[in-house]
Amino acid sequence: MKFDILTIFPDIFDSYFNETILKRAQSKKLVSIHIHDIRKATADKHHKVDDRPYGGGPGMVLKINPIYKTLKKIRQKKISKIILLDPAGKQFDHDRAKKYALLDQMTFICGRYEGIDARVEKIIDEKVSIGPYVLSGGELPAMVIIEAVSRLIPGVLGHKDSALDDSFSRGKDYVEFPQYTRPEKFNKWAVPKVLLSGDHKKIAKWREEQVKKAKSRRGKNV
Ligand code: ADE
């Protein structure tokens, strides 16, 4: 999968993409990530990426020309999608991540929340939001989506079943049971005795109960 990101803050991405599973995914050539600085496609000597809105009003609006020019430069032949990150877009979720994981290429345009020239609508396939809250720009949302999608690309996660084991792959309702490791007692918090019992039936039952409890808490969003 090839990911292209259009941004005015290219340096934001470096450390995250060069650590974690995404680093391995790139070195295994399962994923490639290309950051494009929109500013480099500006025509004027001040490299202006934004301007005042027509009709007046506060704030600045990201210009369409450098975005268009950058997109043309990276035009794709493969099955691809151009996404504008936007808090008013379609909600990103696990099902959407699964669909995206089947593509060959994705392009993300990171808007700034103050605004982007509305003609961007003519060149994108969809607007996507990572949640019902407003961030200052699309950079974090692009990272979130790239991470969630990459995890679903075969071979990206170390153990072949790891992605299947994730809560959402087992359906929206699935919750994991609590896990513990050494030490057996930390401060005054002890590992539940049943987990040390060696009785696998009892352990399975206990885990089931914990999942039920977690689901009922989740239903109440507490
Ligand atoms: N840009 C600003 N806020 C956003 C959000 N919640 N999702 C996607 N893009 C955004």
py3Dmol code that shows the C-alpha trace and the ligand (Angstrom):
import py3Dmol

protein = """\
ATOM      1  CA  MET A   1       0.000   0.000   0.000  1.00  0.00           C
ATOM      2  CA  LYS A   2       1.261   3.437  -0.906  1.00  0.00           C
ATOM      3  CA  PHE A   3       0.170   6.375   1.232  1.00  0.00           C
ATOM      4  CA  ASP A   4       0.648   9.957   0.040  1.00  0.00           C
ATOM      5  CA  ILE A   5       0.066  12.839   2.441  1.00  0.00           C
ATOM      6  CA  LEU A   6      -0.343  16.482   1.417  1.00  0.00           C
ATOM      7  CA  THR A   7       0.426  18.848   4.267  1.00  0.00           C
ATOM      8  CA  ILE A   8       1.914  22.188   5.213  1.00  0.00           C
ATOM      9  CA  PHE A   9       3.602  20.531   8.228  1.00  0.00           C
ATOM     10  CA  PRO A  10       5.714  17.741   6.708  1.00  0.00           C
ATOM     11  CA  ASP A  11       7.941  17.323   9.775  1.00  0.00           C
ATOM     12  CA  ILE A  12       5.077  16.277  12.041  1.00  0.00           C
ATOM     13  CA  PHE A  13       5.066  12.744  10.640  1.00  0.00           C
ATOM     14  CA  ASP A  14       8.697  11.706  10.904  1.00  0.00           C
ATOM     15  CA  SER A  15       9.064  10.315  14.367  1.00  0.00           C
ATOM     16  CA  TYR A  16       5.788   8.411  14.438  1.00  0.00           C
ATOM     17  CA  PHE A  17       6.195   6.742  11.074  1.00  0.00           C
ATOM     18  CA  ASN A  18       9.806   5.877  11.773  1.00  0.00           C
ATOM     19  CA  GLU A  19       9.053   4.011  14.968  1.00  0.00           C
ATOM     20  CA  THR A  20       6.398   1.439  15.825  1.00  0.00           C
ATOM     21  CA  ILE A  21       4.933  -1.135  13.451  1.00  0.00           C
ATOM     22  CA  LEU A  22       4.929   1.367  10.624  1.00  0.00           C
ATOM     23  CA  LYS A  23       8.704   1.428  10.526  1.00  0.00           C
ATOM     24  CA  ARG A  24       8.778  -2.352  10.125  1.00  0.00           C
ATOM     25  CA  ALA A  25       5.964  -2.285   7.584  1.00  0.00           C
ATOM     26  CA  GLN A  26       7.976   0.143   5.487  1.00  0.00           C
ATOM     27  CA  SER A  27      11.213  -1.775   5.730  1.00  0.00           C
ATOM     28  CA  LYS A  28       9.345  -4.960   4.756  1.00  0.00           C
ATOM     29  CA  LYS A  29       8.048  -2.985   1.746  1.00  0.00           C
ATOM     30  CA  LEU A  30       4.434  -3.688   2.701  1.00  0.00           C
ATOM     31  CA  VAL A  31       3.741   0.005   3.132  1.00  0.00           C
ATOM     32  CA  SER A  32       5.329   3.126   1.689  1.00  0.00           C
ATOM     33  CA  ILE A  33       4.578   6.580   3.028  1.00  0.00           C
ATOM     34  CA  HIS A  34       5.301   9.747   1.064  1.00  0.00           C
ATOM     35  CA  ILE A  35       4.941  13.181   2.593  1.00  0.00           C
ATOM     36  CA  HIS A  36       4.397  16.088   0.212  1.00  0.00           C
ATOM     37  CA  ASP A  37       4.916  19.642   1.374  1.00  0.00           C
ATOM     38  CA  ILE A  38       2.189  21.685  -0.330  1.00  0.00           C
ATOM     39  CA  ARG A  39       4.328  24.770   0.179  1.00  0.00           C
ATOM     40  CA  LYS A  40       6.807  23.503  -2.399  1.00  0.00           C
ATOM     41  CA  ALA A  41       4.126  23.759  -5.071  1.00  0.00           C
ATOM     42  CA  THR A  42       3.460  27.458  -4.526  1.00  0.00           C
ATOM     43  CA  ALA A  43       4.215  29.828  -7.375  1.00  0.00           C
ATOM     44  CA  ASP A  44       5.042  33.042  -5.473  1.00  0.00           C
ATOM     45  CA  LYS A  45       8.345  33.805  -3.834  1.00  0.00           C
ATOM     46  CA  HIS A  46       6.810  33.893  -0.336  1.00  0.00           C
ATOM     47  CA  HIS A  47       5.413  30.366  -0.759  1.00  0.00           C
ATOM     48  CA  LYS A  48       1.981  31.452   0.342  1.00  0.00           C
ATOM     49  CA  VAL A  49      -0.289  28.480   1.023  1.00  0.00           C
ATOM     50  CA  ASP A  50      -3.265  30.433   2.322  1.00  0.00           C
ATOM     51  CA  ASP A  51      -5.107  33.680   1.672  1.00  0.00           C
ATOM     52  CA  ARG A  52      -8.019  35.772   2.941  1.00  0.00           C
ATOM     53  CA  PRO A  53     -11.536  34.446   2.245  1.00  0.00           C
ATOM     54  CA  TYR A  54     -13.585  35.955  -0.571  1.00  0.00           C
ATOM     55  CA  GLY A  55     -16.619  37.675   0.911  1.00  0.00           C
ATOM     56  CA  GLY A  56     -14.665  38.588   4.047  1.00  0.00           C
ATOM     57  CA  GLY A  57     -14.485  36.991   7.459  1.00  0.00           C
ATOM     58  CA  PRO A  58     -11.826  36.000   9.993  1.00  0.00           C
ATOM     59  CA  GLY A  59      -9.040  33.490   9.418  1.00  0.00           C
ATOM     60  CA  MET A  60      -7.219  32.341   6.360  1.00  0.00           C
ATOM     61  CA  VAL A  61      -8.175  29.773   3.758  1.00  0.00           C
ATOM     62  CA  LEU A  62      -5.839  27.150   2.260  1.00  0.00           C
ATOM     63  CA  LYS A  63      -5.390  27.840  -1.436  1.00  0.00           C
ATOM     64  CA  ILE A  64      -6.447  25.302  -4.045  1.00  0.00           C
ATOM     65  CA  ASN A  65      -3.629  25.760  -6.589  1.00  0.00           C
ATOM     66  CA  PRO A  66      -0.714  24.248  -4.631  1.00  0.00           C
ATOM     67  CA  ILE A  67      -2.898  21.305  -3.575  1.00  0.00           C
ATOM     68  CA  TYR A  68      -3.963  20.668  -7.170  1.00  0.00           C
ATOM     69  CA  LYS A  69      -0.419  20.995  -8.441  1.00  0.00           C
ATOM     70  CA  THR A  70       0.922  18.557  -5.848  1.00  0.00           C
ATOM     71  CA  LEU A  71      -1.822  16.056  -6.646  1.00  0.00           C
ATOM     72  CA  LYS A  72      -1.039  16.218 -10.352  1.00  0.00           C
ATOM     73  CA  LYS A  73       2.587  15.515  -9.627  1.00  0.00           C
ATOM     74  CA  ILE A  74       1.761  12.330  -7.723  1.00  0.00           C
ATOM     75  CA  ARG A  75      -1.073  11.149  -9.968  1.00  0.00           C
ATOM     76  CA  GLN A  76      -1.727   7.454  -9.475  1.00  0.00           C
ATOM     77  CA  LYS A  77      -2.417   4.668 -11.914  1.00  0.00           C
ATOM     78  CA  LYS A  78      -3.339   2.133  -9.238  1.00  0.00           C
ATOM     79  CA  ILE A  79      -6.670   1.650  -7.431  1.00  0.00           C
ATOM     80  CA  SER A  80      -6.623   4.686  -5.223  1.00  0.00           C
ATOM     81  CA  LYS A  81      -8.598   7.163  -3.180  1.00  0.00           C
ATOM     82  CA  ILE A  82      -8.182  10.844  -2.439  1.00  0.00           C
ATOM     83  CA  ILE A  83      -9.383  11.746   1.041  1.00  0.00           C
ATOM     84  CA  LEU A  84      -9.795  15.145   2.638  1.00  0.00           C
ATOM     85  CA  LEU A  85      -9.541  14.963   6.430  1.00  0.00           C
ATOM     86  CA  ASP A  86     -12.451  16.970   7.745  1.00  0.00           C
ATOM     87  CA  PRO A  87     -14.353  16.872  11.047  1.00  0.00           C
ATOM     88  CA  ALA A  88     -17.601  17.028   9.064  1.00  0.00           C
ATOM     89  CA  GLY A  89     -16.685  14.006   6.930  1.00  0.00           C
ATOM     90  CA  LYS A  90     -17.851  10.405   7.101  1.00  0.00           C
ATOM     91  CA  GLN A  91     -16.929   8.732  10.347  1.00  0.00           C
ATOM     92  CA  PHE A  92     -13.812   6.559  10.133  1.00  0.00           C
ATOM     93  CA  ASP A  93     -14.297   3.173  11.773  1.00  0.00           C
ATOM     94  CA  HIS A  94     -13.051  -0.403  11.576  1.00  0.00           C
ATOM     95  CA  ASP A  95     -15.273  -1.307   8.617  1.00  0.00           C
ATOM     96  CA  ARG A  96     -13.951   1.629   6.649  1.00  0.00           C
ATOM     97  CA  ALA A  97     -10.385   0.653   7.602  1.00  0.00           C
ATOM     98  CA  LYS A  98     -11.013  -2.834   6.201  1.00  0.00           C
ATOM     99  CA  LYS A  99     -12.201  -1.381   2.873  1.00  0.00           C
ATOM    100  CA  TYR A 100      -9.223   0.949   2.654  1.00  0.00           C
ATOM    101  CA  ALA A 101      -6.817  -1.913   3.386  1.00  0.00           C
ATOM    102  CA  LEU A 102      -7.813  -3.452   0.023  1.00  0.00           C
ATOM    103  CA  LEU A 103      -6.660  -0.416  -1.974  1.00  0.00           C
ATOM    104  CA  ASP A 104      -3.260  -0.038  -3.613  1.00  0.00           C
ATOM    105  CA  GLN A 105      -2.873   3.622  -2.791  1.00  0.00           C
ATOM    106  CA  MET A 106      -4.434   6.365  -0.681  1.00  0.00           C
ATOM    107  CA  THR A 107      -3.879  10.120  -0.751  1.00  0.00           C
ATOM    108  CA  PHE A 108      -4.659  12.283   2.277  1.00  0.00           C
ATOM    109  CA  ILE A 109      -5.125  16.018   2.078  1.00  0.00           C
ATOM    110  CA  CYS A 110      -4.583  17.571   5.487  1.00  0.00           C
ATOM    111  CA  GLY A 111      -6.803  20.613   5.778  1.00  0.00           C
ATOM    112  CA  ARG A 112      -6.346  23.248   8.418  1.00  0.00           C
ATOM    113  CA  TYR A 113      -9.514  23.699  10.362  1.00  0.00           C
ATOM    114  CA  GLU A 114      -9.733  27.406   9.645  1.00  0.00           C
ATOM    115  CA  GLY A 115     -10.662  26.486   6.122  1.00  0.00           C
ATOM    116  CA  ILE A 116      -9.730  25.162   2.740  1.00  0.00           C
ATOM    117  CA  ASP A 117     -10.919  26.474  -0.643  1.00  0.00           C
ATOM    118  CA  ALA A 118     -14.194  24.645  -1.304  1.00  0.00           C
ATOM    119  CA  ARG A 119     -13.102  23.761  -4.844  1.00  0.00           C
ATOM    120  CA  VAL A 120     -11.089  20.980  -3.229  1.00  0.00           C
ATOM    121  CA  GLU A 121     -14.398  19.053  -3.363  1.00  0.00           C
ATOM    122  CA  LYS A 122     -13.907  18.732  -7.132  1.00  0.00           C
ATOM    123  CA  ILE A 123     -10.739  16.715  -6.723  1.00  0.00           C
ATOM    124  CA  ILE A 124     -11.375  14.450  -3.741  1.00  0.00           C
ATOM    125  CA  ASP A 125     -13.237  11.141  -3.489  1.00  0.00           C
ATOM    126  CA  GLU A 126     -14.448  11.594   0.061  1.00  0.00           C
ATOM    127  CA  LYS A 127     -14.218  13.604   3.266  1.00  0.00           C
ATOM    128  CA  VAL A 128     -13.408  11.571   6.355  1.00  0.00           C
ATOM    129  CA  SER A 129     -13.513  12.404  10.058  1.00  0.00           C
ATOM    130  CA  ILE A 130     -11.828  10.445  12.849  1.00  0.00           C
ATOM    131  CA  GLY A 131     -14.358  11.575  15.414  1.00  0.00           C
ATOM    132  CA  PRO A 132     -16.902  14.186  16.462  1.00  0.00           C
ATOM    133  CA  TYR A 133     -14.423  16.772  17.717  1.00  0.00           C
ATOM    134  CA  VAL A 134     -12.361  19.459  16.055  1.00  0.00           C
ATOM    135  CA  LEU A 135      -8.573  19.261  15.730  1.00  0.00           C
ATOM    136  CA  SER A 136      -6.402  22.012  14.276  1.00  0.00           C
ATOM    137  CA  GLY A 137      -5.688  20.072  11.125  1.00  0.00           C
ATOM    138  CA  GLY A 138      -5.757  16.764   9.292  1.00  0.00           C
ATOM    139  CA  GLU A 139      -2.253  15.604  10.214  1.00  0.00           C
ATOM    140  CA  LEU A 140      -3.190  13.579  13.312  1.00  0.00           C
ATOM    141  CA  PRO A 141      -6.266  12.107  11.586  1.00  0.00           C
ATOM    142  CA  ALA A 142      -4.075  11.005   8.634  1.00  0.00           C
ATOM    143  CA  MET A 143      -1.706   9.255  11.046  1.00  0.00           C
ATOM    144  CA  VAL A 144      -4.601   7.566  12.840  1.00  0.00           C
ATOM    145  CA  ILE A 145      -6.073   6.245   9.603  1.00  0.00           C
ATOM    146  CA  ILE A 146      -2.727   5.096   8.210  1.00  0.00           C
ATOM    147  CA  GLU A 147      -1.970   3.194  11.405  1.00  0.00           C
ATOM    148  CA  ALA A 148      -5.422   1.557  11.566  1.00  0.00           C
ATOM    149  CA  VAL A 149      -5.336   0.575   7.884  1.00  0.00           C
ATOM    150  CA  SER A 150      -1.742  -0.661   7.916  1.00  0.00           C
ATOM    151  CA  ARG A 151      -2.460  -3.037  10.796  1.00  0.00           C
ATOM    152  CA  LEU A 152      -4.948  -4.806   8.519  1.00  0.00           C
ATOM    153  CA  ILE A 153      -2.488  -5.351   5.674  1.00  0.00           C
ATOM    154  CA  PRO A 154      -1.319  -8.977   5.748  1.00  0.00           C
ATOM    155  CA  GLY A 155       2.189  -9.303   7.145  1.00  0.00           C
ATOM    156  CA  VAL A 156       2.314  -5.917   8.847  1.00  0.00           C
ATOM    157  CA  LEU A 157       1.769  -7.236  12.359  1.00  0.00           C
ATOM    158  CA  GLY A 158       4.340  -9.625  13.748  1.00  0.00           C
ATOM    159  CA  HIS A 159       2.136 -12.515  14.722  1.00  0.00           C
ATOM    160  CA  LYS A 160      -0.166 -13.570  11.915  1.00  0.00           C
ATOM    161  CA  ASP A 161      -3.234 -13.624  14.137  1.00  0.00           C
ATOM    162  CA  SER A 162      -2.646 -10.372  15.985  1.00  0.00           C
ATOM    163  CA  ALA A 163      -5.009  -8.263  13.883  1.00  0.00           C
ATOM    164  CA  LEU A 164      -7.709 -10.919  14.071  1.00  0.00           C
ATOM    165  CA  ASP A 165      -7.394 -10.866  17.831  1.00  0.00           C
ATOM    166  CA  ASP A 166      -8.132  -7.149  18.014  1.00  0.00           C
ATOM    167  CA  SER A 167     -11.444  -6.326  19.619  1.00  0.00           C
ATOM    168  CA  PHE A 168     -13.103  -4.909  16.543  1.00  0.00           C
ATOM    169  CA  SER A 169     -12.210  -7.747  14.205  1.00  0.00           C
ATOM    170  CA  ARG A 170     -14.474  -9.878  16.364  1.00  0.00           C
ATOM    171  CA  GLY A 171     -17.416  -7.570  15.932  1.00  0.00           C
ATOM    172  CA  LYS A 172     -18.237  -4.172  17.343  1.00  0.00           C
ATOM    173  CA  ASP A 173     -19.346  -5.661  20.659  1.00  0.00           C
ATOM    174  CA  TYR A 174     -16.240  -7.596  21.406  1.00  0.00           C
ATOM    175  CA  VAL A 175     -14.318  -6.649  24.523  1.00  0.00           C
ATOM    176  CA  GLU A 176     -11.119  -8.168  25.780  1.00  0.00           C
ATOM    177  CA  PHE A 177     -10.752  -9.646  29.248  1.00  0.00           C
ATOM    178  CA  PRO A 178      -8.232  -8.009  31.597  1.00  0.00           C
ATOM    179  CA  GLN A 179      -4.671  -9.353  31.417  1.00  0.00           C
ATOM    180  CA  TYR A 180      -2.009  -9.418  34.130  1.00  0.00           C
ATOM    181  CA  THR A 181       1.674 -10.243  34.274  1.00  0.00           C
ATOM    182  CA  ARG A 182       4.416 -10.282  36.912  1.00  0.00           C
ATOM    183  CA  PRO A 183       4.663  -9.160  39.674  1.00  0.00           C
ATOM    184  CA  GLU A 184       1.895 -11.030  41.417  1.00  0.00           C
ATOM    185  CA  LYS A 185       1.494  -8.177  43.877  1.00  0.00           C
ATOM    186  CA  PHE A 186       2.241  -4.559  43.073  1.00  0.00           C
ATOM    187  CA  ASN A 187       1.715  -2.011  45.858  1.00  0.00           C
ATOM    188  CA  LYS A 188      -1.517  -3.250  47.359  1.00  0.00           C
ATOM    189  CA  TRP A 189      -2.882  -4.539  44.038  1.00  0.00           C
ATOM    190  CA  ALA A 190      -2.834  -8.302  43.671  1.00  0.00           C
ATOM    191  CA  VAL A 191      -3.464 -10.357  40.539  1.00  0.00           C
ATOM    192  CA  PRO A 192      -6.888 -12.098  40.820  1.00  0.00           C
ATOM    193  CA  LYS A 193      -6.294 -15.445  42.553  1.00  0.00           C
ATOM    194  CA  VAL A 194      -8.195 -17.452  39.975  1.00  0.00           C
ATOM    195  CA  LEU A 195      -5.546 -16.653  37.348  1.00  0.00           C
ATOM    196  CA  LEU A 196      -2.915 -18.305  39.499  1.00  0.00           C
ATOM    197  CA  SER A 197      -5.046 -21.380  40.173  1.00  0.00           C
ATOM    198  CA  GLY A 198      -4.055 -23.346  37.066  1.00  0.00           C
ATOM    199  CA  ASP A 199      -7.738 -24.307  36.708  1.00  0.00           C
ATOM    200  CA  HIS A 200      -8.402 -23.490  33.063  1.00  0.00           C
ATOM    201  CA  LYS A 201     -12.153 -23.976  33.281  1.00  0.00           C
ATOM    202  CA  LYS A 202     -12.403 -21.548  36.171  1.00  0.00           C
ATOM    203  CA  ILE A 203     -10.125 -19.096  34.397  1.00  0.00           C
ATOM    204  CA  ALA A 204     -12.231 -19.201  31.217  1.00  0.00           C
ATOM    205  CA  LYS A 205     -15.392 -18.620  33.268  1.00  0.00           C
ATOM    206  CA  TRP A 206     -13.811 -15.696  35.121  1.00  0.00           C
ATOM    207  CA  ARG A 207     -12.697 -14.129  31.832  1.00  0.00           C
ATOM    208  CA  GLU A 208     -16.186 -14.497  30.406  1.00  0.00           C
ATOM    209  CA  GLU A 209     -17.652 -12.741  33.435  1.00  0.00           C
ATOM    210  CA  GLN A 210     -15.163  -9.891  33.098  1.00  0.00           C
ATOM    211  CA  VAL A 211     -16.128  -9.408  29.448  1.00  0.00           C
ATOM    212  CA  LYS A 212     -19.813  -9.280  30.425  1.00  0.00           C
ATOM    213  CA  LYS A 213     -19.095  -6.680  33.088  1.00  0.00           C
ATOM    214  CA  ALA A 214     -17.021  -4.581  30.673  1.00  0.00           C
ATOM    215  CA  LYS A 215     -19.796  -4.706  28.075  1.00  0.00           C
ATOM    216  CA  SER A 216     -22.405  -3.510  30.523  1.00  0.00           C
ATOM    217  CA  ARG A 217     -20.080  -0.684  31.598  1.00  0.00           C
ATOM    218  CA  ARG A 218     -19.507   0.204  27.944  1.00  0.00           C
ATOM    219  CA  GLY A 219     -23.254   0.291  27.307  1.00  0.00           C
ATOM    220  CA  LYS A 220     -23.451   2.975  29.964  1.00  0.00           C
ATOM    221  CA  ASN A 221     -20.302   4.667  28.570  1.00  0.00           C
ATOM    222  CA  VAL A 222     -18.647   4.809  32.005  1.00  0.00           C
TER     223      VAL A 222
END
"""
ligand_1 = """\
10
ADE
N -9.612 17.998 11.004
C -9.927 18.628 12.142
N -10.603 17.844 12.975
C -10.730 16.632 12.339
C -11.341 15.409 12.671
N -11.975 15.217 13.837
N -11.286 14.406 11.767
C -10.669 14.590 10.583
N -10.077 15.724 10.211
C -10.102 16.746 11.076
"""
view = py3Dmol.view(width=600, height=400)
view.addModel(protein, "pdb")
view.setStyle({"model": 0}, {"cartoon": {"style": "trace"}})
view.addModel(ligand_1, "xyz")
view.setStyle({"model": 1}, {"stick": {}})
view.zoomTo()
view.show()
